[in-house]
């Protein structure tokens, strides 16, 4: 497991994006769909939208 520790000074530099970045949304979605958890959660949907 990856753990990241932030100090109070680190948190001073954290910025929140104004909105989602479409490219990162696609990248994260594709990664999620390729995992075992993604296959279980989205398997029925994938079969429904994939041509035979």
N, C-alpha and C positions, 0 to 999 in steps of 0.2 A: 504494500500500500504506500502510496506517495503522500507525504505530509509536507505541508508548506507552513512555515511559521512567519508571521508578520509581527514586526515591532510597531509601537505607536508611531514611530517616525515613518515606517513604510506605509502605514495607512493614511498618512497625510498626503501621499502622492497618488492614491487610488482615485480614479475618475470613472464615472458611470457614463456609458455611451447614451447618446440621445435616442437611439433606436437600434434595432437589430441590423446586422450587416447581412445582406442576402447571400453572399458567397459563403460566409461562415455558417449560416443556417443550412445550406446545402451540404457542406463538408461534414458537419456534425450529424446531420440526418443520415447521410450515406454510411458513416462510421457506425451509427447506432443500428441501422438495418443489417449490417454485416456481422454483428455479434450474435452469440447464441440467444441472449435475452431478446434481442430485436427479432430474431426468427420466431421465437415463441410468441411474443406480443403482437407482431405484425404479419405472421404467417398467413392467416386467412385473407388479410387485405392483399398481400403480395400475390397470392394465387388468383384472387379475383381480378386484379389489374394486369396480370401477365398474360400475354397471348399464348394460346396453346401451341 
